[in-house]
Amino acid sequence: MKALTAGLLTALFLLIGPVALACRVCRPKVQAAIHTPEYTVNLLTLLLPVGALLLLAAVVFYAPIIKTRLTSSPAHG
């Protein structure tokens, strides 16, 4: 069922993709604004929250393991 839902959503997004294109007047302006010398900086700024969320998710996921390692006594004695 999940595969069917994923397939239908993929098909839906592929079908509505061309609708999101800019008009003939706006498209060159939009492309010119996107592809500037600051493209890399803009891309990294856009992706920074994604990296921060992934880091936060990893910390929350591995918090119990990290806590037990930091609070356990040394095994060699």
N, CA, C and O atoms as a CHARMM CRD file, in Angstrom:
* protein
*
  308
    1    1 MET  N      0.82000  -1.18800   0.00000 PROA 1      0.00000
    2    1 MET  CA     0.00000   0.00000   0.00000 PROA 1      0.00000
    3    1 MET  C      0.86900   1.25900   0.00000 PROA 1      0.00000
    4    1 MET  O      0.55400   2.24300  -0.66800 PROA 1      0.00000
    5    2 LYS  N      1.97000   1.21200   0.76200 PROA 2      0.00000
    6    2 LYS  CA     2.85700   2.37300   0.79800 PROA 2      0.00000
    7    2 LYS  C      3.50600   2.61500  -0.55800 PROA 2      0.00000
    8    2 LYS  O      3.68100   3.76100  -0.97200 PROA 2      0.00000
    9    3 ALA  N      3.86200   1.53800  -1.24600 PROA 3      0.00000
   10    3 ALA  CA     4.48300   1.68200  -2.56100 PROA 3      0.00000
   11    3 ALA  C      3.49400   2.28500  -3.54800 PROA 3      0.00000
   12    3 ALA  O      3.87600   3.10400  -4.38500 PROA 3      0.00000
   13    4 LEU  N      2.23500   1.89000  -3.46000 PROA 4      0.00000
   14    4 LEU  CA     1.21400   2.44100  -4.34600 PROA 4      0.00000
   15    4 LEU  C      1.02000   3.92500  -4.07500 PROA 4      0.00000
   16    4 LEU  O      0.92100   4.72100  -5.00900 PROA 4      0.00000
   17    5 THR  N      0.96600   4.29800  -2.81100 PROA 5      0.00000
   18    5 THR  CA     0.81400   5.70300  -2.45100 PROA 5      0.00000
   19    5 THR  C      2.01400   6.51400  -2.92100 PROA 5      0.00000
   20    5 THR  O      1.85300   7.61200  -3.45400 PROA 5      0.00000
   21    6 ALA  N      3.20100   5.98600  -2.72800 PROA 6      0.00000
   22    6 ALA  CA     4.40500   6.69100  -3.17700 PROA 6      0.00000
   23    6 ALA  C      4.40800   6.83400  -4.69100 PROA 6      0.00000
   24    6 ALA  O      4.77600   7.88800  -5.21200 PROA 6      0.00000
   25    7 GLY  N      4.00600   5.79400  -5.40000 PROA 7      0.00000
   26    7 GLY  CA     3.94900   5.86400  -6.85600 PROA 7      0.00000
   27    7 GLY  C      2.93500   6.87700  -7.34300 PROA 7      0.00000
   28    7 GLY  O      3.20400   7.62100  -8.28500 PROA 7      0.00000
   29    8 LEU  N      1.77200   6.91400  -6.71100 PROA 8      0.00000
   30    8 LEU  CA     0.74800   7.88000  -7.10800 PROA 8      0.00000
   31    8 LEU  C      1.18300   9.31300  -6.81900 PROA 8      0.00000
   32    8 LEU  O      0.94200  10.21100  -7.62700 PROA 8      0.00000
   33    9 LEU  N      1.81800   9.53000  -5.68000 PROA 9      0.00000
   34    9 LEU  CA     2.31200  10.87600  -5.36900 PROA 9      0.00000
   35    9 LEU  C      3.40900  11.30300  -6.33200 PROA 9      0.00000
   36    9 LEU  O      3.45100  12.46100  -6.74800 PROA 9      0.00000
   37   10 THR  N      4.28900  10.39200  -6.68700 PROA 10     0.00000
   38   10 THR  CA     5.33500  10.70600  -7.65800 PROA 10     0.00000
   39   10 THR  C      4.72900  11.07500  -8.99700 PROA 10     0.00000
   40   10 THR  O      5.14000  12.05600  -9.61700 PROA 10     0.00000
   41   11 ALA  N      3.75500  10.30100  -9.44800 PROA 11     0.00000
   42   11 ALA  CA     3.09000  10.59800 -10.71700 PROA 11     0.00000
   43   11 ALA  C      2.38500  11.94500 -10.65500 PROA 11     0.00000
   44   11 ALA  O      2.42200  12.71000 -11.61800 PROA 11     0.00000
   45   12 LEU  N      1.74700  12.23800  -9.53200 PROA 12     0.00000
   46   12 LEU  CA     1.05900  13.51300  -9.38200 PROA 12     0.00000
   47   12 LEU  C      2.03900  14.67400  -9.46300 PROA 12     0.00000
   48   12 LEU  O      1.77800  15.65900 -10.15400 PROA 12     0.00000
   49   13 PHE  N      3.16100  14.56700  -8.76600 PROA 13     0.00000
   50   13 PHE  CA     4.14700  15.64400  -8.79200 PROA 13     0.00000
   51   13 PHE  C      4.77500  15.80500 -10.17200 PROA 13     0.00000
   52   13 PHE  O      5.08400  16.92300 -10.58400 PROA 13     0.00000
   53   14 LEU  N      4.96400  14.71100 -10.88000 PROA 14     0.00000
   54   14 LEU  CA     5.51100  14.80800 -12.23100 PROA 14     0.00000
   55   14 LEU  C      4.51000  15.44100 -13.18800 PROA 14     0.00000
   56   14 LEU  O      4.90400  16.14900 -14.11500 PROA 14     0.00000
   57   15 LEU  N      3.24400  15.19800 -12.97800 PROA 15     0.00000
   58   15 LEU  CA     2.22700  15.77300 -13.85500 PROA 15     0.00000
   59   15 LEU  C      2.01400  17.25900 -13.60700 PROA 15     0.00000
   60   15 LEU  O      1.77300  18.00800 -14.55400 PROA 15     0.00000
   61   16 ILE  N      2.09600  17.70300 -12.35300 PROA 16     0.00000
   62   16 ILE  CA     1.86700  19.11600 -12.07900 PROA 16     0.00000
   63   16 ILE  C      3.14400  19.93900 -12.16700 PROA 16     0.00000
   64   16 ILE  O      3.09400  21.15900 -12.01000 PROA 16     0.00000
   65   17 GLY  N      4.28000  19.31000 -12.41100 PROA 17     0.00000
   66   17 GLY  CA     5.54500  20.03800 -12.52000 PROA 17     0.00000
   67   17 GLY  C      5.55600  21.08500 -13.61500 PROA 17     0.00000
   68   17 GLY  O      5.96100  22.21800 -13.35300 PROA 17     0.00000
   69   18 PRO  N      5.12800  20.76000 -14.84200 PROA 18     0.00000
   70   18 PRO  CA     5.15200  21.76000 -15.90800 PROA 18     0.00000
   71   18 PRO  C      4.25100  22.95600 -15.64600 PROA 18     0.00000
   72   18 PRO  O      4.47500  24.02000 -16.22300 PROA 18     0.00000
   73   19 VAL  N      3.25100  22.81900 -14.80400 PROA 19     0.00000
   74   19 VAL  CA     2.36200  23.93000 -14.50200 PROA 19     0.00000
   75   19 VAL  C      3.11000  25.01800 -13.73500 PROA 19     0.00000
   76   19 VAL  O      2.74400  26.19000 -13.81400 PROA 19     0.00000
   77   20 ALA  N      4.13900  24.64700 -13.00600 PROA 20     0.00000
   78   20 ALA  CA     4.85600  25.59200 -12.16600 PROA 20     0.00000
   79   20 ALA  C      5.88700  26.41500 -12.93000 PROA 20     0.00000
   80   20 ALA  O      6.56100  27.25100 -12.32700 PROA 20     0.00000
   81   21 LEU  N      6.02900  26.20900 -14.21900 PROA 21     0.00000
   82   21 LEU  CA     6.99500  26.98300 -14.99200 PROA 21     0.00000
   83   21 LEU  C      6.56400  28.44200 -15.07100 PROA 21     0.00000
   84   21 LEU  O      5.37000  28.74300 -15.07200 PROA 21     0.00000
   85   22 ALA  N      7.52100  29.33000 -15.13600 PROA 22     0.00000
   86   22 ALA  CA     7.22200  30.75200 -15.22500 PROA 22     0.00000
   87   22 ALA  C      6.79200  31.11500 -16.64300 PROA 22     0.00000
   88   22 ALA  O      7.06200  30.38500 -17.59600 PROA 22     0.00000
   89   23 CYS  N      6.12800  32.24100 -16.76000 PROA 23     0.00000
   90   23 CYS  CA     5.66700  32.68300 -18.07400 PROA 23     0.00000
   91   23 CYS  C      6.85600  33.14900 -18.91700 PROA 23     0.00000
   92   23 CYS  O      7.97600  33.25200 -18.41700 PROA 23     0.00000
   93   24 ARG  N      6.60700  33.42400 -20.17600 PROA 24     0.00000
   94   24 ARG  CA     7.69200  33.81800 -21.08800 PROA 24     0.00000
   95   24 ARG  C      8.35600  35.11600 -20.66900 PROA 24     0.00000
   96   24 ARG  O      9.54800  35.30700 -20.91100 PROA 24     0.00000
   97   25 VAL  N      7.61100  36.00100 -20.05100 PROA 25     0.00000
   98   25 VAL  CA     8.17000  37.28500 -19.63000 PROA 25     0.00000
   99   25 VAL  C      8.99900  37.12200 -18.35800 PROA 25     0.00000
  100   25 VAL  O     10.09100  37.67800 -18.24500 PROA 25     0.00000
  101   26 CYS  N      8.47900  36.36600 -17.41500 PROA 26     0.00000
  102   26 CYS  CA     9.12900  36.24700 -16.09700 PROA 26     0.00000
  103   26 CYS  C     10.28300  35.25300 -16.07800 PROA 26     0.00000
  104   26 CYS  O     11.23400  35.43800 -15.31800 PROA 26     0.00000
  105   27 ARG  N     10.22300  34.20500 -16.89400 PROA 27     0.00000
  106   27 ARG  CA    11.21600  33.13400 -16.81500 PROA 27     0.00000
  107   27 ARG  C     12.65000  33.64000 -16.96400 PROA 27     0.00000
  108   27 ARG  O     13.49600  33.25000 -16.16100 PROA 27     0.00000
  109   28 PRO  N     12.97200  34.49000 -17.95100 PROA 28     0.00000
  110   28 PRO  CA    14.36900  34.95400 -18.03900 PROA 28     0.00000
  111   28 PRO  C     14.81100  35.74200 -16.80800 PROA 28     0.00000
  112   28 PRO  O     15.96200  35.64500 -16.38300 PROA 28     0.00000
  113   29 LYS  N     13.89900  36.51800 -16.24200 PROA 29     0.00000
  114   29 LYS  CA    14.24600  37.28900 -15.04500 PROA 29     0.00000
  115   29 LYS  C     14.50100  36.36500 -13.85700 PROA 29     0.00000
  116   29 LYS  O     15.42700  36.58000 -13.07400 PROA 29     0.00000
  117   30 VAL  N     13.67600  35.34400 -13.73700 PROA 30     0.00000
  118   30 VAL  CA    13.84500  34.39600 -12.63400 PROA 30     0.00000
  119   30 VAL  C     15.14700  33.62600 -12.79500 PROA 30     0.00000
  120   30 VAL  O     15.89500  33.46400 -11.83100 PROA 30     0.00000
  121   31 GLN  N     15.42500  33.15100 -14.00600 PROA 31     0.00000
  122   31 GLN  CA    16.66500  32.41500 -14.24800 PROA 31     0.00000
  123   31 GLN  C     17.88300  33.30100 -14.02600 PROA 31     0.00000
  124   31 GLN  O     18.89200  32.84500 -13.48800 PROA 31     0.00000
  125   32 ALA  N     17.79800  34.55800 -14.43400 PROA 32     0.00000
  126   32 ALA  CA    18.92200  35.47200 -14.23100 PROA 32     0.00000
  127   32 ALA  C     19.14900  35.74400 -12.74800 PROA 32     0.00000
  128   32 ALA  O     20.28800  35.91400 -12.31200 PROA 32     0.00000
  129   33 ALA  N     18.07500  35.78500 -11.98100 PROA 33     0.00000
  130   33 ALA  CA    18.22000  36.02700 -10.54500 PROA 33     0.00000
  131   33 ALA  C     18.77000  34.80200  -9.82300 PROA 33     0.00000
  132   33 ALA  O     19.46000  34.93300  -8.81300 PROA 33     0.00000
  133   34 ILE  N     18.46800  33.61500 -10.33700 PROA 34     0.00000
  134   34 ILE  CA    18.94800  32.39300  -9.68700 PROA 34     0.00000
  135   34 ILE  C     20.40900  32.13800 -10.01600 PROA 34     0.00000
  136   34 ILE  O     21.19900  31.83600  -9.12100 PROA 34     0.00000
  137   35 HSD  N     20.77500  32.25200 -11.26100 PROA 35     0.00000
  138   35 HSD  CA    22.12500  31.89600 -11.71400 PROA 35     0.00000
  139   35 HSD  C     23.04000  33.11600 -11.70200 PROA 35     0.00000
  140   35 HSD  O     23.46400  33.60900 -12.74800 PROA 35     0.00000
  141   36 THR  N     23.32700  33.58100 -10.51500 PROA 36     0.00000
  142   36 THR  CA    24.22700  34.71500 -10.32200 PROA 36     0.00000
  143   36 THR  C     25.53800  34.20000  -9.74000 PROA 36     0.00000
  144   36 THR  O     25.64000  33.01700  -9.41500 PROA 36     0.00000
  145   37 PRO  N     26.53400  35.05700  -9.60500 PROA 37     0.00000
  146   37 PRO  CA    27.78700  34.61300  -8.96400 PROA 37     0.00000
  147   37 PRO  C     27.59700  34.15100  -7.51300 PROA 37     0.00000
  148   37 PRO  O     28.43200  33.41600  -6.98500 PROA 37     0.00000
  149   38 GLU  N     26.51900  34.57100  -6.87400 PROA 38     0.00000
  150   38 GLU  CA    26.25700  34.16300  -5.49300 PROA 38     0.00000
  151   38 GLU  C     25.46100  32.86600  -5.41900 PROA 38     0.00000
  152   38 GLU  O     24.88900  32.55900  -4.37200 PROA 38     0.00000
  153   39 TYR  N     25.41100  32.10000  -6.50100 PROA 39     0.00000
  154   39 TYR  CA    24.59800  30.88100  -6.55400 PROA 39     0.00000
  155   39 TYR  C     24.99900  29.89100  -5.46500 PROA 39     0.00000
  156   39 TYR  O     24.13400  29.33100  -4.79200 PROA 39     0.00000
  157   40 THR  N     26.28300  29.67200  -5.28500 PROA 40     0.00000
  158   40 THR  CA    26.75100  28.70700  -4.28900 PROA 40     0.00000
  159   40 THR  C     26.39200  29.15500  -2.88200 PROA 40     0.00000
  160   40 THR  O     25.96300  28.34500  -2.06000 PROA 40     0.00000
  161   41 VAL  N     26.56200  30.42400  -2.60300 PROA 41     0.00000
  162   41 VAL  CA    26.22400  30.95000  -1.28000 PROA 41     0.00000
  163   41 VAL  C     24.72600  30.81400  -1.03100 PROA 41     0.00000
  164   41 VAL  O     24.30700  30.41900   0.05700 PROA 41     0.00000
  165   42 ASN  N     23.92000  31.14000  -2.04200 PROA 42     0.00000
  166   42 ASN  CA    22.46900  31.01700  -1.89000 PROA 42     0.00000
  167   42 ASN  C     22.05900  29.56600  -1.68100 PROA 42     0.00000
  168   42 ASN  O     21.17700  29.28400  -0.87100 PROA 42     0.00000
  169   43 LEU  N     22.68600  28.64900  -2.39800 PROA 43     0.00000
  170   43 LEU  CA    22.36400  27.23400  -2.25500 PROA 43     0.00000
  171   43 LEU  C     22.73800  26.72700  -0.86200 PROA 43     0.00000
  172   43 LEU  O     21.96500  26.00100  -0.23700 PROA 43     0.00000
  173   44 LEU  N     23.91200  27.10500  -0.38000 PROA 44     0.00000
  174   44 LEU  CA    24.32900  26.68200   0.95900 PROA 44     0.00000
  175   44 LEU  C     23.44200  27.29300   2.04000 PROA 44     0.00000
  176   44 LEU  O     23.14300  26.64300   3.04100 PROA 44     0.00000
  177   45 THR  N     23.02500  28.53600   1.84100 PROA 45     0.00000
  178   45 THR  CA    22.11600  29.17400   2.78800 PROA 45     0.00000
  179   45 THR  C     20.77100  28.46400   2.80500 PROA 45     0.00000
  180   45 THR  O     20.14800  28.31800   3.85700 PROA 45     0.00000
  181   46 LEU  N     20.33300  28.03100   1.64500 PROA 46     0.00000
  182   46 LEU  CA    19.06900  27.30800   1.55100 PROA 46     0.00000
  183   46 LEU  C     19.15700  25.93800   2.21300 PROA 46     0.00000
  184   46 LEU  O     18.19600  25.49400   2.84000 PROA 46     0.00000
  185   47 LEU  N     20.30000  25.26200   2.08100 PROA 47     0.00000
  186   47 LEU  CA    20.45600  23.91000   2.61400 PROA 47     0.00000
  187   47 LEU  C     20.90700  23.87400   4.07300 PROA 47     0.00000
  188   47 LEU  O     20.88100  22.81100   4.69200 PROA 47     0.00000
  189   48 LEU  N     21.31400  24.99400   4.62800 PROA 48     0.00000
  190   48 LEU  CA    21.78100  25.03200   6.01400 PROA 48     0.00000
  191   48 LEU  C     20.73200  24.54600   7.01400 PROA 48     0.00000
  192   48 LEU  O     21.07800  23.76000   7.89600 PROA 48     0.00000
  193   49 PRO  N     19.47600  24.96900   6.92400 PROA 49     0.00000
  194   49 PRO  CA    18.48400  24.43800   7.87100 PROA 49     0.00000
  195   49 PRO  C     18.28200  22.92900   7.74600 PROA 49     0.00000
  196   49 PRO  O     17.99300  22.26500   8.74100 PROA 49     0.00000
  197   50 VAL  N     18.42700  22.38700   6.56000 PROA 50     0.00000
  198   50 VAL  CA    18.28900  20.93800   6.37600 PROA 50     0.00000
  199   50 VAL  C     19.39300  20.21900   7.14200 PROA 50     0.00000
  200   50 VAL  O     19.13200  19.23600   7.83600 PROA 50     0.00000
  201   51 GLY  N     20.61600  20.70300   7.01900 PROA 51     0.00000
  202   51 GLY  CA    21.72700  20.10900   7.75000 PROA 51     0.00000
  203   51 GLY  C     21.55700  20.23900   9.25500 PROA 51     0.00000
  204   51 GLY  O     21.86900  19.31500  10.00600 PROA 51     0.00000
  205   52 ALA  N     21.06000  21.39200   9.69000 PROA 52     0.00000
  206   52 ALA  CA    20.84100  21.58800  11.12200 PROA 52     0.00000
  207   52 ALA  C     19.76600  20.63800  11.64700 PROA 52     0.00000
  208   52 ALA  O     19.90500  20.08700  12.73900 PROA 52     0.00000
  209   53 LEU  N     18.70800  20.44600  10.88200 PROA 53     0.00000
  210   53 LEU  CA    17.65600  19.51800  11.30700 PROA 53     0.00000
  211   53 LEU  C     18.15300  18.08000  11.33100 PROA 53     0.00000
  212   53 LEU  O     17.80100  17.31900  12.23100 PROA 53     0.00000
  213   54 LEU  N     18.96700  17.70100  10.35200 PROA 54     0.00000
  214   54 LEU  CA    19.53300  16.35000  10.35400 PROA 54     0.00000
  215   54 LEU  C     20.45800  16.14200  11.55100 PROA 54     0.00000
  216   54 LEU  O     20.44000  15.08000  12.17300 PROA 54     0.00000
  217   55 LEU  N     21.25000  17.13300  11.86900 PROA 55     0.00000
  218   55 LEU  CA    22.12900  17.04400  13.03800 PROA 55     0.00000
  219   55 LEU  C     21.31800  16.93300  14.32600 PROA 55     0.00000
  220   55 LEU  O     21.64100  16.13100  15.20200 PROA 55     0.00000
  221   56 LEU  N     20.27200  17.73400  14.43600 PROA 56     0.00000
  222   56 LEU  CA    19.40800  17.66800  15.61200 PROA 56     0.00000
  223   56 LEU  C     18.72800  16.30600  15.72100 PROA 56     0.00000
  224   56 LEU  O     18.62500  15.75000  16.81400 PROA 56     0.00000
  225   57 ALA  N     18.26900  15.77200  14.60400 PROA 57     0.00000
  226   57 ALA  CA    17.63000  14.45300  14.61600 PROA 57     0.00000
  227   57 ALA  C     18.62500  13.37300  15.03300 PROA 57     0.00000
  228   57 ALA  O     18.26900  12.45900  15.77600 PROA 57     0.00000
  229   58 ALA  N     19.86000  13.47200  14.56300 PROA 58     0.00000
  230   58 ALA  CA    20.88000  12.49200  14.94600 PROA 58     0.00000
  231   58 ALA  C     21.19200  12.58100  16.43600 PROA 58     0.00000
  232   58 ALA  O     21.36600  11.55700  17.09700 PROA 58     0.00000
  233   59 VAL  N     21.26200  13.78600  16.96100 PROA 59     0.00000
  234   59 VAL  CA    21.52900  13.95700  18.39500 PROA 59     0.00000
  235   59 VAL  C     20.39000  13.37100  19.21800 PROA 59     0.00000
  236   59 VAL  O     20.63200  12.68400  20.21000 PROA 59     0.00000
  237   60 VAL  N     19.15900  13.63500  18.81700 PROA 60     0.00000
  238   60 VAL  CA    18.01300  13.09600  19.55700 PROA 60     0.00000
  239   60 VAL  C     17.97700  11.57500  19.45000 PROA 60     0.00000
  240   60 VAL  O     17.67700  10.89300  20.43000 PROA 60     0.00000
  241   61 PHE  N     18.27800  11.04100  18.27600 PROA 61     0.00000
  242   61 PHE  CA    18.22700   9.59500  18.06300 PROA 61     0.00000
  243   61 PHE  C     19.30900   8.87700  18.86400 PROA 61     0.00000
  244   61 PHE  O     19.05100   7.83100  19.46100 PROA 61     0.00000
  245   62 TYR  N     20.52000   9.43500  18.87800 PROA 62     0.00000
  246   62 TYR  CA    21.63900   8.77700  19.55100 PROA 62     0.00000
  247   62 TYR  C     21.85800   9.26500  20.98300 PROA 62     0.00000
  248   62 TYR  O     22.84100   8.86400  21.60700 PROA 62     0.00000
  249   63 ALA  N     21.00000  10.09800  21.51900 PROA 63     0.00000
  250   63 ALA  CA    21.18000  10.63200  22.87100 PROA 63     0.00000
  251   63 ALA  C     21.26000   9.54400  23.93500 PROA 63     0.00000
  252   63 ALA  O     22.13200   9.62900  24.80000 PROA 63     0.00000
  253   64 PRO  N     20.40200   8.53000  23.92100 PROA 64     0.00000
  254   64 PRO  CA    20.53100   7.49200  24.96100 PROA 64     0.00000
  255   64 PRO  C     21.87000   6.75800  24.90200 PROA 64     0.00000
  256   64 PRO  O     22.44700   6.44900  25.94500 PROA 64     0.00000
  257   65 ILE  N     22.36400   6.47900  23.71400 PROA 65     0.00000
  258   65 ILE  CA    23.64600   5.77800  23.57700 PROA 65     0.00000
  259   65 ILE  C     24.78600   6.65400  24.08300 PROA 65     0.00000
  260   65 ILE  O     25.67300   6.18300  24.79500 PROA 65     0.00000
  261   66 ILE  N     24.75600   7.91000  23.71600 PROA 66     0.00000
  262   66 ILE  CA    25.80800   8.83300  24.14700 PROA 66     0.00000
  263   66 ILE  C     25.76100   9.00200  25.66400 PROA 66     0.00000
  264   66 ILE  O     26.80000   9.05100  26.32200 PROA 66     0.00000
  265   67 LYS  N     24.55000   9.09200  26.21200 PROA 67     0.00000
  266   67 LYS  CA    24.41100   9.27400  27.66000 PROA 67     0.00000
  267   67 LYS  C     24.96100   8.07800  28.42000 PROA 67     0.00000
  268   67 LYS  O     25.64400   8.25200  29.42900 PROA 67     0.00000
  269   68 THR  N     24.67700   6.86700  27.95600 PROA 68     0.00000
  270   68 THR  CA    25.19200   5.68900  28.66400 PROA 68     0.00000
  271   68 THR  C     26.70400   5.59000  28.55000 PROA 68     0.00000
  272   68 THR  O     27.36100   5.15500  29.49600 PROA 68     0.00000
  273   69 ARG  N     27.26100   5.97500  27.43800 PROA 69     0.00000
  274   69 ARG  CA    28.72900   5.92800  27.29700 PROA 69     0.00000
  275   69 ARG  C     29.41300   6.94700  28.18200 PROA 69     0.00000
  276   69 ARG  O     30.47000   6.66800  28.74900 PROA 69     0.00000
  277   70 LEU  N     28.82200   8.13100  28.30800 PROA 70     0.00000
  278   70 LEU  CA    29.45200   9.17500  29.10500 PROA 70     0.00000
  279   70 LEU  C     29.27800   8.95500  30.60300 PROA 70     0.00000
  280   70 LEU  O     30.11200   9.39700  31.39300 PROA 70     0.00000
  281   71 THR  N     28.20600   8.27800  31.00100 PROA 71     0.00000
  282   71 THR  CA    27.95600   8.10600  32.43600 PROA 71     0.00000
  283   71 THR  C     28.40500   6.75700  32.97600 PROA 71     0.00000
  284   71 THR  O     28.41400   6.56500  34.19100 PROA 71     0.00000
  285   72 SER  N     28.77700   5.81800  32.11600 PROA 72     0.00000
  286   72 SER  CA    29.20100   4.50200  32.60400 PROA 72     0.00000
  287   72 SER  C     30.63500   4.56800  33.12600 PROA 72     0.00000
  288   72 SER  O     31.44100   5.38600  32.68200 PROA 72     0.00000
  289   73 SER  N     30.92600   3.68700  34.07600 PROA 73     0.00000
  290   73 SER  CA    32.27300   3.64400  34.63400 PROA 73     0.00000
  291   73 SER  C     33.20000   2.90300  33.67400 PROA 73     0.00000
  292   73 SER  O     32.73100   2.09500  32.87300 PROA 73     0.00000
  293   74 PRO  N     34.49300   3.15900  33.74100 PROA 74     0.00000
  294   74 PRO  CA    35.43000   2.47600  32.84900 PROA 74     0.00000
  295   74 PRO  C     35.40400   0.96500  33.06800 PROA 74     0.00000
  296   74 PRO  O     35.29200   0.50100  34.20300 PROA 74     0.00000
  297   75 ALA  N     35.50600   0.20500  31.99400 PROA 75     0.00000
  298   75 ALA  CA    35.42100  -1.25800  32.06600 PROA 75     0.00000
  299   75 ALA  C     36.73700  -1.88700  32.50100 PROA 75     0.00000
  300   75 ALA  O     36.73300  -2.97400  33.07800 PROA 75     0.00000
  301   76 HSD  N     37.85000  -1.23800  32.24300 PROA 76     0.00000
  302   76 HSD  CA    39.12900  -1.85800  32.60300 PROA 76     0.00000
  303   76 HSD  C     39.47800  -1.48800  34.04800 PROA 76     0.00000
  304   76 HSD  O     39.35400  -0.33600  34.46500 PROA 76     0.00000
  305   77 GLY  N     39.90900  -2.48200  34.77800 PROA 77     0.00000
  306   77 GLY  CA    40.14800  -2.21700  36.17400 PROA 77     0.00000
  307   77 GLY  C     41.17100  -3.01100  36.77500 PROA 77     0.00000
  308   77 GLY  O     41.45100  -2.86000  37.96400 PROA 77     0.00000
